[in-house]
Amino acid sequence: MWLPVAIFLAVCIAIILVRLFLGPTPPDRLVGLDTLNTLVIVSMVILGASFNEVIYIDVAIVYALLSFVTTLFIAKYIEKGGF
Amino acid sequence: MILNIIIYIFIAIGCFFNMMAALGLHRFPDVYTRLHAGTKCTTFGSIFLILAVVIQSISAWVAEGLSSPQSILTLHALIALVAILLTNPTSAHAIGRAAHRSGIKPARAVVDDLEKEKP
């Protein structure tokens, strides 16, 4: 029931990766990275429900908080134009 | 039976909006409209996909009794949902502000009212 959903989300992630490589400006790539992070979190929760493993969902929570810090840090880097 | 139908409807809504986010990143012309597609659609789709997981695990929890391991899965999925709901709009706002302050104009923009504001 859940595994086709995870495969579908993997296809979405592959489509977003094209934008991540093509993006003309750095904020375009950052938008792609942020979208990709959210889809990775959701697919980790889906895989945790699929294999009935709680540890996948714990990894998803930690990934959500760490990717939030990463996005804020890269946004600050783009805003200042350097460190 | 009726729970299965609700879960399938939630999965369909979530998959549709996540696919729209992936396609919108390619269809829109500049950073701000891509931000609109990529952040709002994934937040909305993620809510429905995680709620489908929560409904399924709650029904298994009720079926297996009070002290089943499904309770941990339910609560942790809800915590993951709260983490997404808190962090996703905040990071979208940070990206938009950084893009504007680094000097990127919206495509086909005529008037920029934020131009007068000093960073």
N, CA and C atoms of all chains as a GROMACS GRO file, in nm:
protein
  606
    1MET      N    1   0.083  -0.120   0.000
    1MET     CA    2   0.000   0.000   0.000
    1MET      C    3   0.087   0.125   0.000
    2TRP      N    4   0.198   0.123   0.076
    2TRP     CA    5   0.277   0.244   0.088
    2TRP      C    6   0.394   0.249  -0.008
    3LEU      N    7   0.441   0.134  -0.055
    3LEU     CA    8   0.563   0.134  -0.136
    3LEU      C    9   0.547   0.204  -0.270
    4PRO      N   10   0.431   0.192  -0.341
    4PRO     CA   11   0.414   0.271  -0.465
    4PRO      C   12   0.417   0.422  -0.440
    5VAL      N   13   0.369   0.466  -0.322
    5VAL     CA   14   0.374   0.608  -0.290
    5VAL      C   15   0.519   0.654  -0.277
    6ALA      N   16   0.602   0.569  -0.214
    6ALA     CA   17   0.744   0.604  -0.199
    6ALA      C   18   0.813   0.611  -0.335
    7ILE      N   19   0.775   0.519  -0.426
    7ILE     CA   20   0.835   0.522  -0.560
    7ILE      C   21   0.791   0.646  -0.636
    8PHE      N   22   0.664   0.685  -0.619
    8PHE     CA   23   0.613   0.807  -0.682
    8PHE      C   24   0.688   0.930  -0.631
    9LEU      N   25   0.712   0.934  -0.499
    9LEU     CA   26   0.786   1.047  -0.444
    9LEU      C   27   0.930   1.048  -0.493
   10ALA      N   28   0.987   0.930  -0.518
   10ALA     CA   29   1.123   0.924  -0.573
   10ALA      C   30   1.126   0.981  -0.714
   11VAL      N   31   1.019   0.957  -0.792
   11VAL     CA   32   1.011   1.016  -0.926
   11VAL      C   33   1.004   1.168  -0.917
   12CYS      N   34   0.924   1.219  -0.820
   12CYS     CA   35   0.915   1.364  -0.800
   12CYS      C   36   1.051   1.422  -0.762
   13ILE      N   37   1.125   1.351  -0.676
   13ILE     CA   38   1.258   1.398  -0.636
   13ILE      C   39   1.351   1.402  -0.756
   14ALA      N   40   1.340   1.304  -0.846
   14ALA     CA   41   1.424   1.304  -0.966
   14ALA      C   42   1.391   1.422  -1.055
   15ILE      N   43   1.262   1.460  -1.065
   15ILE     CA   44   1.224   1.577  -1.146
   15ILE      C   45   1.280   1.704  -1.084
   16ILE      N   46   1.277   1.712  -0.949
   16ILE     CA   47   1.328   1.832  -0.883
   16ILE      C   48   1.480   1.842  -0.897
   17LEU      N   49   1.549   1.727  -0.900
   17LEU     CA   50   1.695   1.729  -0.914
   17LEU      C   51   1.738   1.795  -1.044
   18VAL      N   52   1.655   1.781  -1.151
   18VAL     CA   53   1.688   1.846  -1.278
   18VAL      C   54   1.691   1.998  -1.259
   19ARG      N   55   1.591   2.052  -1.185
   19ARG     CA   56   1.591   2.196  -1.157
   19ARG      C   57   1.711   2.234  -1.071
   20LEU      N   58   1.748   2.145  -0.978
   20LEU     CA   59   1.863   2.174  -0.891
   20LEU      C   60   1.991   2.185  -0.972
   21PHE      N   61   2.005   2.105  -1.077
   21PHE     CA   62   2.126   2.115  -1.159
   21PHE      C   63   2.117   2.228  -1.260
   22LEU      N   64   1.995   2.257  -1.314
   22LEU     CA   65   1.982   2.355  -1.422
   22LEU      C   66   1.976   2.498  -1.374
   23GLY      N   67   1.926   2.518  -1.246
   23GLY     CA   68   1.886   2.650  -1.198
   23GLY      C   69   1.981   2.762  -1.234
   24PRO      N   70   1.932   2.870  -1.297
   24PRO     CA   71   2.025   2.972  -1.348
   24PRO      C   72   2.095   3.049  -1.235
   25THR      N   73   2.022   3.080  -1.127
   25THR     CA   74   2.080   3.160  -1.020
   25THR      C   75   2.088   3.077  -0.892
   26PRO      N   76   2.172   3.116  -0.795
   26PRO     CA   77   2.178   3.042  -0.668
   26PRO      C   78   2.046   3.032  -0.593
   27PRO      N   79   1.959   3.138  -0.584
   27PRO     CA   80   1.830   3.116  -0.515
   27PRO      C   81   1.741   3.012  -0.582
   28ASP      N   82   1.751   2.998  -0.715
   28ASP     CA   83   1.675   2.891  -0.781
   28ASP      C   84   1.717   2.754  -0.728
   29ARG      N   85   1.848   2.733  -0.718
   29ARG     CA   86   1.896   2.604  -0.666
   29ARG      C   87   1.854   2.586  -0.521
   30LEU      N   88   1.850   2.696  -0.445
   30LEU     CA   89   1.810   2.684  -0.304
   30LEU      C   90   1.663   2.647  -0.291
   31VAL      N   91   1.578   2.702  -0.379
   31VAL     CA   92   1.436   2.663  -0.379
   31VAL      C   93   1.422   2.515  -0.411
   32GLY      N   94   1.499   2.468  -0.510
   32GLY     CA   95   1.495   2.326  -0.543
   32GLY      C   96   1.539   2.240  -0.427
   33LEU      N   97   1.644   2.285  -0.354
   33LEU     CA   98   1.694   2.208  -0.240
   33LEU      C   99   1.591   2.202  -0.128
   34ASP      N  100   1.521   2.313  -0.106
   34ASP     CA  101   1.422   2.317   0.001
   34ASP      C  102   1.305   2.224  -0.030
   35THR      N  103   1.258   2.228  -0.156
   35THR     CA  104   1.150   2.138  -0.198
   35THR      C  105   1.192   1.992  -0.184
   36LEU      N  106   1.316   1.965  -0.225
   36LEU     CA  107   1.366   1.827  -0.219
   36LEU      C  108   1.375   1.777  -0.076
   37ASN      N  109   1.415   1.866   0.017
   37ASN     CA  110   1.423   1.826   0.157
   37ASN      C  111   1.287   1.786   0.211
   38THR      N  112   1.184   1.864   0.178
   38THR     CA  113   1.049   1.830   0.226
   38THR      C  114   1.004   1.694   0.172
   39LEU      N  115   1.034   1.669   0.043
   39LEU     CA  116   0.991   1.541  -0.014
   39LEU      C  117   1.069   1.426   0.047
   40VAL      N  118   1.196   1.448   0.083
   40VAL     CA  119   1.273   1.341   0.148
   40VAL      C  120   1.215   1.308   0.285
   41ILE      N  121   1.174   1.413   0.359
   41ILE     CA  122   1.113   1.390   0.491
   41ILE      C  123   0.986   1.306   0.476
   42VAL      N  124   0.900   1.346   0.380
   42VAL     CA  125   0.774   1.273   0.363
   42VAL      C  126   0.799   1.130   0.320
   43SER      N  127   0.897   1.109   0.230
   43SER     CA  128   0.919   0.971   0.186
   43SER      C  129   0.981   0.888   0.298
   44MET      N  130   1.056   0.951   0.390
   44MET     CA  131   1.105   0.874   0.506
   44MET      C  132   0.990   0.830   0.596
   45VAL      N  133   0.890   0.920   0.616
   45VAL     CA  134   0.774   0.880   0.697
   45VAL      C  135   0.696   0.769   0.629
   46ILE      N  136   0.680   0.781   0.495
   46ILE     CA  137   0.609   0.677   0.420
   46ILE      C  138   0.682   0.544   0.429
   47LEU      N  139   0.817   0.546   0.418
   47LEU     CA  140   0.892   0.420   0.427
   47LEU      C  141   0.884   0.362   0.568
   48GLY      N  142   0.880   0.449   0.670
   48GLY     CA  143   0.864   0.399   0.806
   48GLY      C  144   0.731   0.328   0.825
   49ALA      N  145   0.624   0.382   0.764
   49ALA     CA  146   0.495   0.314   0.771
   49ALA      C  147   0.495   0.187   0.686
   50SER      N  148   0.573   0.188   0.576
   50SER     CA  149   0.574   0.072   0.488
   50SER      C  150   0.644  -0.048   0.552
   51PHE      N  151   0.763  -0.023   0.612
   51PHE     CA  152   0.838  -0.133   0.673
   51PHE      C  153   0.806  -0.151   0.822
   52ASN      N  154   0.714  -0.065   0.877
   52ASN     CA  155   0.674  -0.071   1.016
   52ASN      C  156   0.794  -0.053   1.111
   53GLU      N  157   0.878   0.044   1.077
   53GLU     CA  158   0.997   0.074   1.158
   53GLU      C  159   0.987   0.217   1.209
   54VAL      N  160   0.998   0.235   1.341
   54VAL     CA  161   0.983   0.369   1.397
   54VAL      C  162   1.109   0.452   1.374
   55ILE      N  163   1.224   0.385   1.360
   55ILE     CA  164   1.352   0.458   1.352
   55ILE      C  165   1.358   0.546   1.227
   56TYR      N  166   1.287   0.507   1.117
   56TYR     CA  167   1.286   0.590   0.997
   56TYR      C  168   1.221   0.725   1.026
   57ILE      N  169   1.115   0.724   1.108
   57ILE     CA  170   1.042   0.847   1.136
   57ILE      C  171   1.125   0.936   1.229
   58ASP      N  172   1.203   0.874   1.319
   58ASP     CA  173   1.295   0.954   1.402
   58ASP      C  174   1.399   1.022   1.315
   59VAL      N  175   1.451   0.948   1.218
   59VAL     CA  176   1.548   1.008   1.124
   59VAL      C  177   1.482   1.123   1.048
   60ALA      N  178   1.353   1.109   1.012
   60ALA     CA  179   1.283   1.215   0.940
   60ALA      C  180   1.272   1.341   1.024
   61ILE      N  181   1.245   1.326   1.156
   61ILE     CA  182   1.234   1.444   1.243
   61ILE      C  183   1.368   1.517   1.250
   62VAL      N  184   1.476   1.442   1.272
   62VAL     CA  185   1.609   1.505   1.282
   62VAL      C  186   1.647   1.569   1.148
   63TYR      N  187   1.612   1.503   1.036
   63TYR     CA  188   1.642   1.559   0.904
   63TYR      C  189   1.566   1.689   0.881
   64ALA      N  190   1.441   1.696   0.929
   64ALA     CA  191   1.363   1.819   0.911
   64ALA      C  192   1.430   1.936   0.981
   65LEU      N  193   1.472   1.914   1.107
   65LEU     CA  194   1.532   2.025   1.182
   65LEU      C  195   1.667   2.064   1.123
   66LEU      N  196   1.749   1.964   1.084
   66LEU     CA  197   1.882   1.996   1.029
   66LEU      C  198   1.872   2.063   0.893
   67SER      N  199   1.775   2.022   0.809
   67SER     CA  200   1.763   2.085   0.678
   67SER      C  201   1.711   2.228   0.692
   68PHE      N  202   1.632   2.254   0.798
   68PHE     CA  203   1.589   2.391   0.824
   68PHE      C  204   1.709   2.481   0.854
   69VAL      N  205   1.800   2.432   0.939
   69VAL     CA  206   1.920   2.510   0.970
   69VAL      C  207   2.005   2.531   0.845
   70THR      N  208   2.016   2.426   0.762
   70THR     CA  209   2.095   2.435   0.639
   70THR      C  210   2.038   2.541   0.544
   71THR      N  211   1.904   2.541   0.528
   71THR     CA  212   1.842   2.637   0.437
   71THR      C  213   1.861   2.780   0.487
   72LEU      N  214   1.844   2.801   0.619
   72LEU     CA  215   1.865   2.936   0.672
   72LEU      C  216   2.008   2.981   0.653
   73PHE      N  217   2.103   2.890   0.667
   73PHE     CA  218   2.244   2.927   0.656
   73PHE      C  219   2.279   2.964   0.512
   74ILE      N  220   2.231   2.884   0.414
   74ILE     CA  221   2.260   2.916   0.274
   74ILE      C  222   2.190   3.045   0.234
   75ALA      N  223   2.068   3.070   0.289
   75ALA     CA  224   1.998   3.195   0.257
   75ALA      C  225   2.075   3.315   0.309
   76LYS      N  226   2.132   3.302   0.428
   76LYS     CA  227   2.212   3.412   0.482
   76LYS      C  228   2.337   3.434   0.398
   77TYR      N  229   2.395   3.324   0.348
   77TYR     CA  230   2.513   3.333   0.262
   77TYR      C  231   2.480   3.405   0.131
   78ILE      N  232   2.364   3.373   0.071
   78ILE     CA  233   2.325   3.439  -0.054
   78ILE      C  234   2.294   3.587  -0.028
   79GLU      N  235   2.233   3.616   0.088
   79GLU     CA  236   2.191   3.753   0.118
   79GLU      C  237   2.310   3.846   0.134
   80LYS      N  238   2.413   3.799   0.204
   80LYS     CA  239   2.528   3.885   0.226
   80LYS      C  240   2.624   3.886   0.107
   81GLY      N  241   2.615   3.787   0.018
   81GLY     CA  242   2.708   3.778  -0.092
   81GLY      C  243   2.846   3.733  -0.048
   82GLY      N  244   2.854   3.649   0.053
   82GLY     CA  245   2.981   3.601   0.106
   82GLY      C  246   2.973   3.594   0.256
   83PHE      N  247   3.070   3.531   0.319
   83PHE     CA  248   3.060   3.514   0.465
   83PHE      C  249   3.107   3.640   0.538
   84MET      N  250  -1.293  -0.051   0.616
   84MET     CA  251  -1.336  -0.030   0.477
   84MET      C  252  -1.346   0.118   0.445
   85ILE      N  253  -1.425   0.190   0.530
   85ILE     CA  254  -1.438   0.333   0.505
   85ILE      C  255  -1.308   0.404   0.536
   86LEU      N  256  -1.230   0.348   0.633
   86LEU     CA  257  -1.099   0.407   0.663
   86LEU      C  258  -1.004   0.390   0.546
   87ASN      N  259  -1.010   0.275   0.477
   87ASN     CA  260  -0.924   0.254   0.362
   87ASN      C  261  -0.954   0.354   0.251
   88ILE      N  262  -1.084   0.384   0.232
   88ILE     CA  263  -1.121   0.480   0.127
   88ILE      C  264  -1.067   0.619   0.163
   89ILE      N  265  -1.078   0.656   0.294
   89ILE     CA  266  -1.026   0.787   0.335
   89ILE      C  267  -0.874   0.794   0.316
   90ILE      N  268  -0.805   0.682   0.351
   90ILE     CA  269  -0.658   0.681   0.335
   90ILE      C  270  -0.620   0.695   0.188
   91TYR      N  271  -0.692   0.625   0.100
   91TYR     CA  272  -0.660   0.635  -0.043
   91TYR      C  273  -0.686   0.775  -0.097
   92ILE      N  274  -0.794   0.839  -0.048
   92ILE     CA  275  -0.821   0.976  -0.095
   92ILE      C  276  -0.710   1.070  -0.047
   93PHE      N  277  -0.666   1.054   0.077
   93PHE     CA  278  -0.559   1.140   0.128
   93PHE      C  279  -0.429   1.118   0.051
   94ILE      N  280  -0.399   0.991   0.019
   94ILE     CA  281  -0.276   0.962  -0.058
   94ILE      C  282  -0.285   1.025  -0.196
   95ALA      N  283  -0.405   1.020  -0.259
   95ALA     CA  284  -0.421   1.077  -0.392
   95ALA      C  285  -0.401   1.228  -0.389
   96ILE      N  286  -0.458   1.295  -0.286
   96ILE     CA  287  -0.441   1.442  -0.276
   96ILE      C  288  -0.294   1.476  -0.254
   97GLY      N  289  -0.227   1.402  -0.164
   97GLY     CA  290  -0.087   1.432  -0.135
   97GLY      C  291   0.003   1.410  -0.254
   98CYS      N  292  -0.016   1.299  -0.327
   98CYS     CA  293   0.067   1.272  -0.443
   98CYS      C  294   0.042   1.375  -0.553
   99PHE      N  295  -0.085   1.417  -0.570
   99PHE     CA  296  -0.116   1.517  -0.673
   99PHE      C  297  -0.044   1.648  -0.643
  100PHE      N  298  -0.049   1.693  -0.518
  100PHE     CA  299   0.012   1.823  -0.489
  100PHE      C  300   0.164   1.815  -0.492
  101ASN      N  301   0.222   1.701  -0.452
  101ASN     CA  302   0.368   1.691  -0.462
  101ASN      C  303   0.414   1.689  -0.608
  102MET      N  304   0.335   1.623  -0.694
  102MET     CA  305   0.370   1.622  -0.838
  102MET      C  306   0.356   1.763  -0.895
  103MET      N  307   0.252   1.838  -0.851
  103MET     CA  308   0.236   1.976  -0.900
  103MET      C  309   0.354   2.063  -0.856
  104ALA      N  310   0.408   2.038  -0.737
  104ALA     CA  311   0.525   2.114  -0.694
  104ALA      C  312   0.645   2.084  -0.782
  105ALA      N  313   0.665   1.955  -0.815
  105ALA     CA  314   0.780   1.918  -0.898
  105ALA      C  315   0.767   1.976  -1.038
  106LEU      N  316   0.644   1.979  -1.092
  106LEU     CA  317   0.626   2.034  -1.227
  106LEU      C  318   0.632   2.186  -1.225
  107GLY      N  319   0.580   2.248  -1.116
  107GLY     CA  320   0.579   2.393  -1.110
  107GLY      C  321   0.718   2.452  -1.103
  108LEU      N  322   0.812   2.378  -1.045
  108LEU     CA  323   0.950   2.426  -1.043
  108LEU      C  324   1.006   2.441  -1.184
  109HIS      N  325   0.953   2.364  -1.280
  109HIS     CA  326   1.001   2.376  -1.417
  109HIS      C  327   0.920   2.473  -1.500
  110ARG      N  328   0.793   2.496  -1.462
  110ARG     CA  329   0.707   2.576  -1.548
  110ARG      C  330   0.715   2.724  -1.520
  111PHE      N  331   0.752   2.764  -1.397
  111PHE     CA  332   0.745   2.904  -1.360
  111PHE      C  333   0.874   2.978  -1.398
  112PRO      N  334   0.866   3.111  -1.422
  112PRO     CA  335   0.979   3.180  -1.485
  112PRO      C  336   1.089   3.228  -1.390
  113ASP      N  337   1.056   3.264  -1.264
  113ASP     CA  338   1.162   3.322  -1.181
  113ASP      C  339   1.158   3.265  -1.040
  114VAL      N  340   1.243   3.319  -0.953
  114VAL     CA  341   1.262   3.258  -0.821
  114VAL      C  342   1.136   3.264  -0.737
  115TYR      N  343   1.066   3.378  -0.740
  115TYR     CA  344   0.955   3.399  -0.647
  115TYR      C  345   0.836   3.310  -0.681
  116THR      N  346   0.805   3.295  -0.809
  116THR     CA  347   0.694   3.206  -0.845
  116THR      C  348   0.732   3.060  -0.823
  117ARG      N  349   0.861   3.028  -0.844
  117ARG     CA  350   0.904   2.891  -0.813
  117ARG      C  351   0.895   2.863  -0.664
  118LEU      N  352   0.922   2.967  -0.584
  118LEU     CA  353   0.909   2.952  -0.439
  118LEU      C  354   0.764   2.924  -0.401
  119HIS      N  355   0.672   2.996  -0.468
  119HIS     CA  356   0.530   2.975  -0.448
  119HIS      C  357   0.492   2.830  -0.476
  120ALA      N  358   0.539   2.778  -0.591
  120ALA     CA  359   0.503   2.641  -0.626
  120ALA      C  360   0.572   2.541  -0.535
  121GLY      N  361   0.702   2.562  -0.513
  121GLY     CA  362   0.779   2.457  -0.447
  121GLY      C  363   0.756   2.446  -0.298
  122THR      N  364   0.710   2.553  -0.233
  122THR     CA  365   0.698   2.546  -0.089
  122THR      C  366   0.555   2.520  -0.044
  123LYS      N  367   0.459   2.595  -0.100
  123LYS     CA  368   0.321   2.576  -0.053
  123LYS      C  369   0.266   2.441  -0.091
  124CYS      N  370   0.293   2.399  -0.216
  124CYS     CA  371   0.236   2.272  -0.261
  124CYS      C  372   0.294   2.156  -0.183
  125THR      N  373   0.426   2.158  -0.152
  125THR     CA  374   0.480   2.045  -0.077
  125THR      C  375   0.432   2.045   0.067
  126THR      N  376   0.408   2.165   0.126
  126THR     CA  377   0.355   2.166   0.262
  126THR      C  378   0.216   2.105   0.266
  127PHE      N  379   0.130   2.146   0.170
  127PHE     CA  380  -0.007   2.093   0.166
  127PHE      C  381  -0.008   1.943   0.139
  128GLY      N  382   0.074   1.898   0.042
  128GLY     CA  383   0.077   1.755   0.012
  128GLY      C  384   0.134   1.673   0.126
  129SER      N  385   0.233   1.729   0.197
  129SER     CA  386   0.294   1.655   0.308
  129SER      C  387   0.196   1.637   0.422
  130ILE      N  388   0.112   1.740   0.447
  130ILE     CA  389   0.011   1.727   0.552
  130ILE      C  390  -0.079   1.606   0.523
  131PHE      N  391  -0.124   1.595   0.396
  131PHE     CA  392  -0.217   1.487   0.366
  131PHE      C  393  -0.150   1.351   0.368
  132LEU      N  394  -0.024   1.342   0.317
  132LEU     CA  395   0.042   1.210   0.318
  132LEU      C  396   0.070   1.164   0.460
  133ILE      N  397   0.116   1.256   0.548
  133ILE     CA  398   0.146   1.214   0.685
  133ILE      C  399   0.016   1.184   0.760
  134LEU      N  400  -0.092   1.258   0.730
  134LEU     CA  401  -0.220   1.225   0.794
  134LEU      C  402  -0.270   1.088   0.751
  135ALA      N  403  -0.242   1.047   0.628
  135ALA     CA  404  -0.279   0.912   0.585
  135ALA      C  405  -0.203   0.808   0.667
  136VAL      N  406  -0.071   0.832   0.689
  136VAL     CA  407   0.007   0.741   0.773
  136VAL      C  408  -0.049   0.736   0.914
  137VAL      N  409  -0.088   0.854   0.968
  137VAL     CA  410  -0.138   0.860   1.105
  137VAL      C  411  -0.270   0.785   1.118
  138ILE      N  412  -0.359   0.802   1.020
  138ILE     CA  413  -0.488   0.733   1.026
  138ILE      C  414  -0.468   0.581   1.020
  139GLN      N  415  -0.377   0.538   0.932
  139GLN     CA  416  -0.353   0.394   0.920
  139GLN      C  417  -0.295   0.337   1.049
  140SER      N  418  -0.201   0.410   1.110
  140SER     CA  419  -0.139   0.355   1.231
  140SER      C  420  -0.233   0.366   1.351
  141ILE      N  421  -0.322   0.466   1.351
  141ILE     CA  422  -0.418   0.472   1.461
  141ILE      C  423  -0.516   0.356   1.452
  142SER      N  424  -0.559   0.321   1.330
  142SER     CA  425  -0.652   0.208   1.317
  142SER      C  426  -0.583   0.077   1.357
  143ALA      N  427  -0.452   0.063   1.324
  143ALA     CA  428  -0.380  -0.057   1.369
  143ALA      C  429  -0.361  -0.057   1.519
  144TRP      N  430  -0.341   0.064   1.576
  144TRP     CA  431  -0.325   0.076   1.721
  144TRP      C  432  -0.452   0.033   1.793
  145VAL      N  433  -0.569   0.077   1.743
  145VAL     CA  434  -0.696   0.039   1.804
  145VAL      C  435  -0.718  -0.111   1.790
  146ALA      N  436  -0.676  -0.168   1.676
  146ALA     CA  437  -0.698  -0.310   1.654
  146ALA      C  438  -0.608  -0.396   1.742
  147GLU      N  439  -0.485  -0.348   1.770
  147GLU     CA  440  -0.389  -0.433   1.841
  147GLU      C  441  -0.393  -0.415   1.992
  148GLY      N  442  -0.466  -0.316   2.041
  148GLY     CA  443  -0.466  -0.294   2.185
  148GLY      C  444  -0.383  -0.173   2.222
  149LEU      N  445  -0.390  -0.137   2.350
  149LEU     CA  446  -0.336  -0.008   2.390
  149LEU      C  447  -0.184  -0.001   2.387
  150SER      N  448  -0.115  -0.112   2.418
  150SER     CA  449   0.031  -0.105   2.432
  150SER      C  450   0.102  -0.163   2.311
  151SER      N  451   0.053  -0.130   2.193
  151SER     CA  452   0.118  -0.182   2.072
  151SER      C  453   0.224  -0.082   2.025
  152PRO      N  454   0.325  -0.126   1.949
  152PRO     CA  455   0.428  -0.032   1.899
  152PRO      C  456   0.374   0.068   1.798
  153GLN      N  457   0.249   0.053   1.753
  153GLN     CA  458   0.193   0.150   1.659
  153GLN      C  459   0.174   0.287   1.723
  154SER      N  460   0.163   0.289   1.858
  154SER     CA  461   0.143   0.418   1.925
  154SER      C  462   0.265   0.507   1.907
  155ILE      N  463   0.386   0.448   1.914
  155ILE     CA  464   0.508   0.527   1.896
  155ILE      C  465   0.513   0.581   1.753
  156LEU      N  466   0.474   0.496   1.656
  156LEU     CA  467   0.475   0.540   1.516
  156LEU      C  468   0.378   0.655   1.493
  157THR      N  469   0.260   0.646   1.556
  157THR     CA  470   0.162   0.754   1.541
  157THR      C  471   0.215   0.886   1.596
  158LEU      N  472   0.266   0.881   1.720
  158LEU     CA  473   0.310   1.005   1.784
  158LEU      C  474   0.430   1.065   1.712
  159HIS      N  475   0.523   0.979   1.666
  159HIS     CA  476   0.641   1.034   1.598
  159HIS      C  477   0.606   1.090   1.461
  160ALA      N  478   0.509   1.029   1.394
  160ALA     CA  479   0.466   1.087   1.266
  160ALA      C  480   0.401   1.223   1.288
  161LEU      N  481   0.326   1.237   1.398
  161LEU     CA  482   0.267   1.369   1.428
  161LEU      C  483   0.376   1.472   1.460
  162ILE      N  484   0.482   1.428   1.530
  162ILE     CA  485   0.592   1.521   1.560
  162ILE      C  486   0.662   1.564   1.430
  163ALA      N  487   0.679   1.469   1.336
  163ALA     CA  488   0.739   1.503   1.207
  163ALA      C  489   0.652   1.603   1.132
  164LEU      N  490   0.518   1.586   1.141
  164LEU     CA  491   0.427   1.680   1.075
  164LEU      C  492   0.440   1.819   1.135
  165VAL      N  493   0.449   1.827   1.269
  165VAL     CA  494   0.465   1.958   1.334
  165VAL      C  495   0.598   2.021   1.294
  166ALA      N  496   0.704   1.939   1.281
  166ALA     CA  497   0.834   1.993   1.241
  166ALA      C  498   0.827   2.051   1.100
  167ILE      N  499   0.758   1.980   1.008
  167ILE     CA  500   0.743   2.034   0.872
  167ILE      C  501   0.664   2.163   0.873
  168LEU      N  502   0.553   2.165   0.951
  168LEU     CA  503   0.468   2.284   0.952
  168LEU      C  504   0.539   2.405   1.012
  169LEU      N  505   0.632   2.383   1.107
  169LEU     CA  506   0.703   2.497   1.165
  169LEU      C  507   0.815   2.546   1.074
  170THR      N  508   0.890   2.452   1.013
  170THR     CA  509   1.014   2.493   0.946
  170THR      C  510   0.994   2.534   0.802
  171ASN      N  511   0.891   2.480   0.732
  171ASN     CA  512   0.883   2.502   0.587
  171ASN      C  513   0.847   2.646   0.550
  172PRO      N  514   0.745   2.710   0.611
  172PRO     CA  515   0.718   2.851   0.574
  172PRO      C  516   0.829   2.946   0.617
  173THR      N  517   0.896   2.914   0.730
  173THR     CA  518   1.004   3.000   0.775
  173THR      C  519   1.120   3.000   0.676
  174SER      N  520   1.156   2.882   0.627
  174SER     CA  521   1.267   2.878   0.533
  174SER      C  522   1.226   2.940   0.399
  175ALA      N  523   1.097   2.930   0.363
  175ALA     CA  524   1.052   2.995   0.239
  175ALA      C  525   1.065   3.146   0.249
  176HIS      N  526   1.028   3.201   0.366
  176HIS     CA  527   1.043   3.345   0.386
  176HIS      C  528   1.190   3.386   0.381
  177ALA      N  529   1.278   3.305   0.439
  177ALA     CA  530   1.420   3.338   0.437
  177ALA      C  531   1.476   3.336   0.296
  178ILE      N  532   1.430   3.239   0.213
  178ILE     CA  533   1.478   3.233   0.075
  178ILE      C  534   1.430   3.354  -0.004
  179GLY      N  535   1.302   3.392   0.016
  179GLY     CA  536   1.250   3.506  -0.057
  179GLY      C  537   1.321   3.635  -0.022
  180ARG      N  538   1.347   3.654   0.108
  180ARG     CA  539   1.417   3.775   0.151
  180ARG      C  540   1.560   3.777   0.097
  181ALA      N  541   1.628   3.662   0.101
  181ALA     CA  542   1.765   3.657   0.052
  181ALA      C  543   1.770   3.683  -0.098
  182ALA      N  544   1.670   3.630  -0.174
  182ALA     CA  545   1.670   3.651  -0.319
  182ALA      C  546   1.648   3.798  -0.351
  183HIS      N  547   1.557   3.865  -0.275
  183HIS     CA  548   1.532   4.006  -0.304
  183HIS      C  549   1.651   4.092  -0.267
  184ARG      N  550   1.714   4.063  -0.156
  184ARG     CA  551   1.827   4.147  -0.113
  184ARG      C  552   1.953   4.122  -0.194
  185SER      N  553   1.961   4.006  -0.262
  185SER     CA  554   2.077   3.985  -0.348
  185SER      C  555   2.054   4.043  -0.486
  186GLY      N  556   1.939   4.114  -0.508
  186GLY     CA  557   1.923   4.192  -0.629
  186GLY      C  558   1.856   4.123  -0.743
  187ILE      N  559   1.779   4.016  -0.720
  187ILE     CA  560   1.709   3.947  -0.829
  187ILE      C  561   1.570   4.007  -0.843
  188LYS      N  562   1.538   4.055  -0.965
  188LYS     CA  563   1.406   4.112  -0.991
  188LYS      C  564   1.308   4.002  -1.032
  189PRO      N  565   1.179   4.020  -1.000
  189PRO     CA  566   1.080   3.927  -1.055
  189PRO      C  567   1.071   3.942  -1.208
  190ALA      N  568   1.036   3.833  -1.277
  190ALA     CA  569   1.026   3.837  -1.422
  190ALA      C  570   0.910   3.926  -1.464
  191ARG      N  571   0.936   4.013  -1.563
  191ARG     CA  572   0.836   4.106  -1.617
  191ARG      C  573   0.780   4.199  -1.509
  192ALA      N  574   0.863   4.238  -1.410
  192ALA     CA  575   0.816   4.328  -1.305
  192ALA      C  576   0.821   4.472  -1.354
  193VAL      N  577   0.718   4.550  -1.318
  193VAL     CA  578   0.714   4.690  -1.357
  193VAL      C  579   0.748   4.779  -1.237
  194VAL      N  580   0.683   4.754  -1.122
  194VAL     CA  581   0.702   4.835  -1.003
  194VAL      C  582   0.755   4.745  -0.892
  195ASP      N  583   0.860   4.792  -0.822
  195ASP     CA  584   0.912   4.717  -0.709
  195ASP      C  585   0.901   4.806  -0.585
  196ASP      N  586   0.798   4.784  -0.504
  196ASP     CA  587   0.775   4.871  -0.389
  196ASP      C  588   0.876   4.850  -0.277
  197LEU      N  589   0.941   4.735  -0.275
  197LEU     CA  590   1.039   4.709  -0.169
  197LEU      C  591   1.173   4.774  -0.198
  198GLU      N  592   1.185   4.842  -0.315
  198GLU     CA  593   1.313   4.898  -0.355
  198GLU      C  594   1.359   5.008  -0.259
  199LYS      N  595   1.260   5.087  -0.205
  199LYS     CA  596   1.296   5.200  -0.119
  199LYS      C  597   1.347   5.155   0.016
  200GLU      N  598   1.307   5.034   0.056
  200GLU     CA  599   1.342   4.988   0.191
  200GLU      C  600   1.489   4.950   0.200
  201LYS      N  601   1.558   5.010   0.296
  201LYS     CA  602   1.700   4.978   0.313
  201LYS      C  603   1.714   4.847   0.390
  202PRO      N  604   1.802   4.759   0.346
  202PRO     CA  605   1.820   4.634   0.420
  202PRO      C  606   1.890   4.659   0.554
   0.00000   0.00000   0.00000
